[in-house]
Amino acid sequence: MYRVCFVCTGNICRSPMAESVFRSHVADAGLVGLIEVDSAGTGGWYEGDGADPRTVAVLAAAGYEQDHRARQFRASWFAGLDLVIALDAGHLRDLRALAPTPEDAAKVRLLRAYDPAATAAEGDVPDPYYGPSEGFEECLELVEAASPGLLNAVREAMKEHTP
């Protein structure tokens, strides 16, 4: 089982969106049962809450399923994860600082690094929380653009782990 966890700030907007979209890509590729997809936040302010209603609405309008409860990422989780996907540079920095070992820190990557159209200056998925609903639609577009590349990278990594 290859395990991927998406991480944003509060685990109610960007990371649950990325989790739902990537889970859909995994299912479409016939890899359910081989890739486990999850999400969390760097902070615990919303632990136990569902995704932001605007996230739920944008996902539903695009045909994605989601059933989410927010939770805070813990350093102890690194041992059970293969890849930790940060939604912006702040999360990347925080997660790498939280990592117990250099090997764990190396598991942390930016989601947009998997979008072939994104430049190095466009590494972040902007936080839509304080803005209008269009920000959630933009967030979904950015997540969708990076998901195929991420799936390809996970497939390659799975081949390397297979004896």
N, C-alpha and C positions, 0 to 999 in steps of 0.2 A: 504494500500500500504506500503510495506517494502522497505526502500530506502538505497542503498549501494553506497558509493563513494570511488573509488580507487584513491590514491594520491601518486605521485612520485615527482621528482624535477621540471621538466619543462612541464610535461603533453604531451610529444611527443613520448616517448618510452615505458616505463614499464606500466604506468597506462592506456594508451589507449589500450595496448595489453591485460591487465587484464580485462578491461571493455568489450572488444570484446569477449574474451574467456568466461567470466562469463555470459555475455548476451546469448551466445550460449547454455550454460548449463541450464540457466533459461528457454529458449525456448524449449530445448529438454525435460525438466521436465514438460512442460505444465503450467508454472507459469508466462507467459507473462501477464501483467496487474495486477499481484499481487506483483511483485518485480521490482523496478525501479533501473537501473544500470547506473552509471555515473562515470566520472573521472575528476581530476584536478591536478594542480601542486602546490608545496609550493611557487614557484616563478612565476612571470608573464612575463618572458622574451619572451615567444613564444605565448602569448595570440592572439587568432584568427588564428594561423597557423594550418595546418593539422598535422597529425602524421608524424614522421620521415619516409622517403621513405623506409628505411630498415625495420622498424616496419610494414609498409603497405605490403611490399613484403613477409615477413615471415608469416604474418597473411593470406594473399591471398594464399600462397603456401599450408598452412594447412587447407584451406577451410573456414576461418572465414571472416565474413563481418565486415566492419568498415566504419564509416563516422564520422570523428572526427574534432573538433576545440578545440585547447588548451585554457585553462583558469586557473586562479589562484584561489586556495581555499580561501574562506573567513570565518572568525570566525562566522559570522551570519548564515552560512549554517548549523551549528551543530543542531540548533533547528529543522530543517526539515529532518535530517538524522537519521537512526537507527544504522548504522554501517559505520565507516570510516576506510578503509583498507590501511595501510601504506605499501609501498614496501620495505623499509629498516628501520633500527633503527634510523637513522637521521630524517627521515620523522615522525616516531612514536614520537620522542622527540619534534620535532617542532610542530606537530599537537596537542599534549597534552598540550604544553605551550600556544598554541593559543586558546584552549578551554575555553569558558566563565565560565563554572562550572565544578565541579568534575564529575558530571553525564555525561557531554559532553566528558570530557577527557577519561572516561571509555568506550566510544563508539569506541575509536581508538584501532585497533589491527593490528598486523603484518600478512600479507598474508600467509607467510610460516608457521605460527602457525597452519594452517589448513591442512598442508601436514604431514601425519602420518610418512613419512620417514625422515623428516627433524629433525635434532637435534637442541637443543637450540643455539648451536654455528653456525648453518646454517640458521639464521633468515632472512637474507637479500636476496632480488633478486638483484644481481649485476647490476649496471648501464652499459648498453652496448654502450652508446653513443660514447665514445672515442675509442672503440676497433673495432675489425674486425666483419664482419657480423655473425660469429659463436656465438658471444655474444648475438645477438638477438634471435638466435635459442635456446641457453641455457635459455634465459629469458622466451621464450615461453614454454619450457619444465617445468620450475619451476612453472610458472603460471598454466599450465595444471595440474600439480601434486597436487596443493593446491585447485583447484576449486571444486572438488567433496566434499571435507571436508567442505569448506566454504558454499556450497549449503546446505549440511546437517545441519550445524549450523544455517543458516538462516531459514530453514524449522522449526527447533525446536523453534527458537525465535518467529516465526510467530504463532506457536501453543500456546505459552505462552501469546501472545497478544490477542488471540481470546477468547472472553468470553464463 
